[in-house]
Structure formats: structure tokens, C-alpha cells
Amino acid sequence: MYHNRPHVEDIRAMKARGEKISMLYVTTLEEAAAADAAGIHMLSIEGKYWSPEMREAAGNCFVQVGLPYGDKGTVNGQHLVTAEDYIRAAYTFGAMGGDCYYCAASFDIQKAMCDNHIPIVAHVGLIPSYITWTGWRAVGKEADEALRIWRQVQRLEEIGCFGAELEVVPDRLGAWLSANTSMIMLGMGAGPGADAQYLFTEDVLGHGANKKPRHGKQYRNFKAEFDRLQQERIAAFREFIADVNSGAYPAPEHVVPMKDDAFATFLKQAEG
């Protein structure tokens, strides 16, 4: 298991020093390894992708493991419903090297986890898990809604949460919230004043199936490369079919030879 990586206190120290924190959501070993090689500080990895192999690939990155909420998945075959379920899941992922845990459940469940000394990242602003309450829009543009977000941040800090994803809020609100809480505010569309800048790898590399969000920035066009590779796959498979049909595959170099005398002896014994 890989142990030479930052801890919660190190991330908190980065905030205290005013250092910018980079964060990516990744889903594959290759993405995790690339993030580590590039020097990304934090990774967000859903529990369904989390494994000892992913921990090894993530290297020096501090990893937030996402605990499934509602119908988003299971841990050890069980949906997470109670505080005990969430605590057990965090311990399972912790044994694989998780550093902190995203939890979108209720305050009482989050508090139970914090009371058990589990580093928790909550969520404020636009929360996809609760999207029916807000719709897909920026949250906190009006004073009353901004105040509700601030009260939520205060409650999460009181509970003992380590941080919170701060998604799609006005930039000046994101900066104010980050400056007025001890929690690490992981900004996704929350402006430059958030403690961390958090993007999905699919947006950075330009291969997402969904519409690129306003806050997304594409640095490479992997979609074009993936499309080219797919066409190459299809062409290769068609060539394979043609070789099978024509007898060109397998060729002599693809088979295991057997000496004539050995085969003759086999036939004699088999037919006798």
C-alpha cells in the first residue's frame, strides 16, 4: 500500500498558506497515474472505481473517495442508508487507502461519521443528488439563497466536516465562503477564490458525453482521438474477419508445429 502522500493536516496547511489546490475527478488507472505524474494535489474517485490498484496509480495524490448516495450504487452489495452503513463503507475504502470521503447524506449521518474521526467532504451550492429542489442552475445569486448556503456551511463546519464541494455559485460568494470557514472549499464553478479548483477529467480532455459546463475548460481534444481509434478498431476487426474467411489467419508463424514422426506415431496409436 502507498503511504507517502499528504494527510488532512497537509491540505489544511495549504489553505492556511493561501496555496492553490488542483483537483480532478478520474475514473481509470491511466487517468489517476497521469494526475499523479502531473502533480495534481487531489483526486475525486467514486467508490465503484476505488481499489488498491487505483490507490497505487494515484501515487502522491490525496484521494477523496465518493460514497454512493440513494440509487447511485452499493458497497459490498448494500445500499447505504443508515449512519452505520456509511461508516462501514468508509472503513472499507479506508482499508484501500482512501484519504477522505464524499458524503451527500443528511447532517445526522455526516455528524456520526465525523464523530468517528472520518474526514468528510460534504456538498453545497448546486448538488446533483438533490437537483429536483433547485434545477440545473447557478445557486446563491440572490441574497436569501446565498444566506442559506452560508448557514449550511456553518452547520457542516460545526458538525466537523473536513471540506465541502462548492458547486456553481457566484464567484464573489465562493470567495467569501472560502475565506470565512475552516473547511476546504472545493470549487467547481465557484470562481478563483475557492480553496481548490475542481474539474472532471472528461471536460479537461474533451471527451465527455454530456454538454461541457460553463466552468469546464478543455485542454485537449481526446474525443477526436477516441473516434479515430474506434474507426481503427473497426477496420482491424474487419481485416481479421477477412483473414479468417480467406485462410490467411492463422499463418504458419501463428501455430505450434509437430514433427512428422511424432504425428505419425500419434495417428498409429489413436487409430489402433
Backbone torsions as a table, in degrees:
resi	resn	phi	psi	omega
1	MET	NA	142.9	-177.2
2	TYR	-86.5	123.1	-175.4
3	HIS	-119.6	-11.9	-175.3
4	ASN	-87.1	73.7	-177.3
5	ARG	-145.5	167.7	-178.1
6	PRO	-64.4	158.9	174.3
7	HIS	-116.4	176.8	178.7
8	VAL	-53.5	-44.1	-178.1
9	GLU	-62.4	-31.8	178.4
10	ASP	-69.6	-41.0	178.0
11	ILE	-66.4	-40.3	176.8
12	ARG	-63.2	-38.7	178.8
13	ALA	-65.0	-35.4	176.9
14	MET	-62.0	-42.4	177.2
15	LYS	-62.9	-44.7	-178.3
16	ALA	-60.9	-33.5	179.9
17	ARG	-84.8	-4.4	-179.9
18	GLY	77.0	20.2	-179.9
19	GLU	-78.3	144.1	176.6
20	LYS	-78.1	140.1	-178.0
21	ILE	-115.8	128.1	177.8
22	SER	-99.3	141.9	-175.7
23	MET	-145.8	137.5	178.6
24	LEU	-130.9	146.8	169.0
25	TYR	-93.0	122.7	-178.6
26	VAL	-127.2	159.0	-178.3
27	THR	-130.1	-9.0	-175.6
28	THR	-127.9	160.9	176.3
29	LEU	-60.9	-39.1	-178.9
30	GLU	-64.6	-41.9	178.8
31	GLU	-65.5	-43.0	179.1
32	ALA	-62.3	-44.5	-179.5
33	ALA	-65.0	-38.8	178.4
34	ALA	-65.8	-39.6	177.8
35	ALA	-62.3	-42.8	178.1
36	ASP	-63.1	-46.0	-178.8
37	ALA	-63.3	-33.5	-179.3
38	ALA	-78.5	-20.9	-179.6
39	GLY	97.1	20.9	175.0
40	ILE	-61.1	138.8	-176.7
41	HIS	-77.5	-47.0	-173.3
42	MET	-129.6	146.5	173.7
43	LEU	-122.5	146.0	169.8
44	SER	-111.0	123.0	-177.4
45	ILE	-133.7	123.2	178.5
46	GLU	-64.6	150.3	-178.8
47	GLY	-56.0	-33.6	-178.5
48	LYS	-66.7	-18.7	178.1
49	TYR	-101.1	-5.9	-170.8
50	TRP	-82.6	134.8	-177.7
51	SER	-161.4	165.1	174.2
52	PRO	-57.3	-34.2	178.8
53	GLU	-66.8	-37.4	177.6
54	MET	-68.5	-37.4	176.8
55	ARG	-61.9	-42.4	178.8
56	GLU	-63.7	-42.4	-179.7
57	ALA	-65.4	-34.4	-177.5
58	ALA	-71.4	-18.1	172.8
59	GLY	52.7	-117.2	-176.5
60	ASN	-80.5	-4.0	-177.5
61	CYS	-72.6	138.9	171.9
62	PHE	-79.8	123.6	-170.1
63	VAL	-111.0	125.7	169.7
64	GLN	-93.2	118.5	179.0
65	VAL	-96.3	127.0	-177.9
66	GLY	-83.2	120.7	175.3
67	LEU	-84.2	130.3	-176.8
68	PRO	-64.5	145.3	-179.5
69	TYR	-124.2	136.9	178.0
70	GLY	64.4	-122.3	-178.0
71	ASP	-98.1	20.2	-174.6
72	LYS	-79.3	-6.2	178.6
73	GLY	150.5	-177.5	-179.0
74	THR	-131.8	164.2	172.2
75	VAL	-125.2	124.2	-175.8
76	ASN	53.7	37.1	177.0
77	GLY	78.4	4.8	-176.5
78	GLN	-118.3	134.1	170.1
79	HIS	-69.7	144.1	179.5
80	LEU	-87.6	119.0	-177.7
81	VAL	-124.6	-51.0	-175.9
82	THR	-95.6	167.6	176.1
83	ALA	-60.0	-38.6	178.5
84	GLU	-61.7	-38.7	177.7
85	ASP	-60.3	-46.4	-177.8
86	TYR	-67.1	-40.5	179.1
87	ILE	-64.1	-43.9	179.5
88	ARG	-62.0	-41.4	179.1
89	ALA	-64.4	-41.5	178.8
90	ALA	-62.5	-40.7	178.1
91	TYR	-65.3	-37.4	177.4
92	THR	-61.2	-47.7	-179.5
93	PHE	-72.7	-29.2	177.0
94	GLY	-65.3	-34.6	178.0
95	ALA	-64.9	-21.5	177.0
96	MET	-91.8	-1.0	176.6
97	GLY	104.0	20.1	174.9
98	GLY	-65.8	147.6	-178.2
99	ASP	-104.4	-32.5	172.9
100	CYS	-155.3	173.5	-168.5
101	TYR	-137.9	125.5	175.8
102	TYR	-77.3	131.5	-179.2
103	CYS	-140.3	118.1	-179.9
104	ALA	-100.5	12.9	-177.4
105	ALA	-77.6	-171.0	-174.2
106	SER	-71.8	165.4	179.6
107	PHE	-57.0	-40.2	-176.2
108	ASP	-66.9	-35.8	177.5
109	ILE	-70.7	-43.7	177.7
110	GLN	-59.7	-41.3	-179.9
111	LYS	-65.5	-40.7	179.1
112	ALA	-61.0	-38.4	178.4
113	MET	-68.2	-44.5	178.0
114	CYS	-62.6	-38.2	178.1
115	ASP	-63.3	-23.0	176.7
116	ASN	-96.2	18.9	173.2
117	HIS	64.0	31.9	178.2
118	ILE	-98.9	122.8	-179.8
119	PRO	-68.4	117.2	-173.8
120	ILE	-112.9	137.5	170.0
121	VAL	-111.3	120.4	178.7
122	ALA	-95.0	-159.6	-174.6
123	HIS	-150.5	131.4	175.5
124	VAL	-136.1	163.5	-176.5
125	GLY	89.2	-134.4	175.8
126	LEU	-77.6	113.2	-176.7
127	ILE	-114.8	106.7	-177.0
128	PRO	-53.7	-34.0	-180.0
129	SER	-63.1	-26.0	-177.2
130	TYR	-115.5	27.5	-167.9
131	ILE	-60.3	-24.6	-179.0
132	THR	-63.6	-21.8	-178.6
133	TRP	-81.9	-21.0	-175.1
134	THR	-125.9	-26.6	-168.7
135	GLY	77.0	171.8	-178.6
136	TRP	-84.1	90.4	-178.7
137	ARG	-155.7	165.7	172.4
138	ALA	-65.0	142.5	-177.3
139	VAL	-117.6	135.8	176.0
140	GLY	100.3	14.8	180.0
141	LYS	-74.8	-26.8	177.0
142	GLU	-99.4	153.2	-172.5
143	ALA	-59.0	-43.5	-176.1
144	ASP	-66.1	-37.7	179.3
145	GLU	-72.1	-38.2	176.5
146	ALA	-61.4	-38.8	178.9
147	LEU	-65.7	-38.9	177.6
148	ARG	-62.2	-38.7	177.3
149	ILE	-64.7	-42.6	179.4
150	TRP	-62.7	-41.3	178.1
151	ARG	-63.6	-37.2	177.6
152	GLN	-66.0	-42.2	177.7
153	VAL	-60.9	-44.1	178.7
154	GLN	-60.1	-41.9	-179.9
155	ARG	-64.7	-42.9	179.9
156	LEU	-64.3	-39.2	177.5
157	GLU	-65.8	-40.7	178.6
158	GLU	-62.4	-39.4	178.2
159	ILE	-62.3	-34.9	-179.7
160	GLY	115.1	16.2	-179.6
161	CYS	-64.1	145.3	178.7
162	PHE	-75.1	-38.0	-178.2
163	GLY	-162.1	-177.0	177.3
164	ALA	-152.5	138.0	169.6
165	GLU	-71.3	131.3	-177.4
166	LEU	-117.0	99.4	-167.0
167	GLU	-112.1	126.6	172.9
168	VAL	49.3	65.5	172.0
169	VAL	-123.8	161.4	178.5
170	PRO	-56.5	145.9	-175.0
171	ASP	-61.1	-40.1	-178.6
172	ARG	-70.0	-32.3	175.6
173	LEU	-69.2	-42.8	178.6
174	GLY	-59.0	-41.6	179.2
175	ALA	-66.4	-42.7	-178.5
176	TRP	-65.5	-44.9	179.4
177	LEU	-60.9	-44.5	-178.3
178	SER	-63.0	-37.1	-178.1
179	ALA	-76.6	-17.2	-173.5
180	ASN	-113.7	18.9	174.2
181	THR	-138.6	151.8	175.7
182	SER	-81.6	-12.8	179.5
183	MET	-69.4	153.6	173.5
184	ILE	-81.6	118.2	-177.8
185	MET	-97.2	112.7	-174.9
186	LEU	-92.9	96.6	-171.4
187	GLY	-79.0	126.4	171.9
188	MET	-127.5	95.8	-173.1
189	GLY	74.8	33.3	-178.4
190	ALA	-117.0	11.6	176.3
191	GLY	87.0	170.1	-174.8
192	PRO	-70.8	-13.0	-178.2
193	GLY	-83.0	-7.2	176.3
194	ALA	-67.5	156.2	-177.9
195	ASP	-66.9	-35.9	179.5
196	ALA	-128.0	153.7	171.7
197	GLN	-110.3	120.1	-167.9
198	TYR	-121.1	121.5	177.6
199	LEU	-130.8	158.2	172.6
200	PHE	-84.3	138.9	179.7
201	THR	-57.2	-37.1	-177.9
202	GLU	-62.9	-29.3	176.3
203	ASP	-78.5	-39.7	178.4
204	VAL	-62.2	-39.5	-175.8
205	LEU	-97.1	-3.9	172.4
206	GLY	71.2	34.7	179.0
207	HIS	-125.4	18.1	-178.4
208	GLY	-70.3	146.7	177.5
209	ALA	-79.2	-25.7	-178.5
210	ASN	-91.2	165.5	177.5
211	LYS	-62.3	135.5	179.3
212	LYS	-65.0	128.2	180.0
213	PRO	-70.2	162.2	179.7
214	ARG	-53.7	-40.9	-175.4
215	HIS	-81.6	-7.5	-179.4
216	GLY	-72.0	149.0	175.1
217	LYS	-135.3	125.5	-178.6
218	GLN	-92.8	126.8	-180.0
219	TYR	-105.8	-19.9	176.8
220	ARG	-144.6	159.1	177.9
221	ASN	-108.3	78.1	179.4
222	PHE	-73.4	-21.9	-179.5
223	LYS	-60.8	-44.9	179.1
224	ALA	-61.4	-40.4	179.7
225	GLU	-68.7	-41.0	177.7
226	PHE	-64.2	-39.2	177.3
227	ASP	-63.4	-42.5	178.5
228	ARG	-62.4	-43.9	179.4
229	LEU	-63.1	-37.7	178.9
230	GLN	-63.1	-42.5	177.2
231	GLN	-64.0	-36.7	176.1
232	GLU	-65.7	-38.1	176.1
233	ARG	-60.3	-49.8	-178.3
234	ILE	-59.4	-44.5	-179.8
235	ALA	-62.6	-42.2	179.6
236	ALA	-64.2	-42.1	179.8
237	PHE	-64.5	-38.2	178.2
238	ARG	-65.8	-39.5	177.7
239	GLU	-64.8	-37.0	176.7
240	PHE	-62.3	-46.4	178.6
241	ILE	-58.8	-44.1	-179.4
242	ALA	-62.4	-40.9	178.9
243	ASP	-65.5	-39.0	178.2
244	VAL	-64.2	-44.8	-178.1
245	ASN	-66.2	-35.7	-177.5
246	SER	-86.6	-13.6	-176.3
247	GLY	87.6	4.4	178.8
248	ALA	-69.5	-23.2	173.8
249	TYR	-126.1	132.6	1.2
250	PRO	-83.0	144.4	176.0
251	ALA	-91.4	171.0	-178.8
252	PRO	-52.1	-35.7	-177.8
253	GLU	-72.4	-7.8	-178.5
254	HIS	-101.6	0.9	-175.2
255	VAL	-119.6	164.4	177.8
256	VAL	-95.4	119.9	-178.3
257	PRO	-76.9	157.1	175.8
258	MET	-135.4	130.2	-177.6
259	LYS	-62.7	148.3	-176.6
260	ASP	-58.8	-43.3	-176.3
261	ASP	-67.6	-35.9	178.5
262	ALA	-66.5	-41.9	-179.5
263	PHE	-68.9	-37.5	178.5
264	ALA	-63.2	-43.1	177.7
265	THR	-62.0	-42.2	177.7
266	PHE	-59.4	-47.9	-179.1
267	LEU	-60.7	-43.4	-179.0
268	LYS	-59.6	-44.2	-178.0
269	GLN	-72.1	-39.9	-177.3
270	ALA	-69.0	-39.6	-177.4
271	GLU	-84.0	-17.4	179.9
272	GLY	-84.0	NA	NA
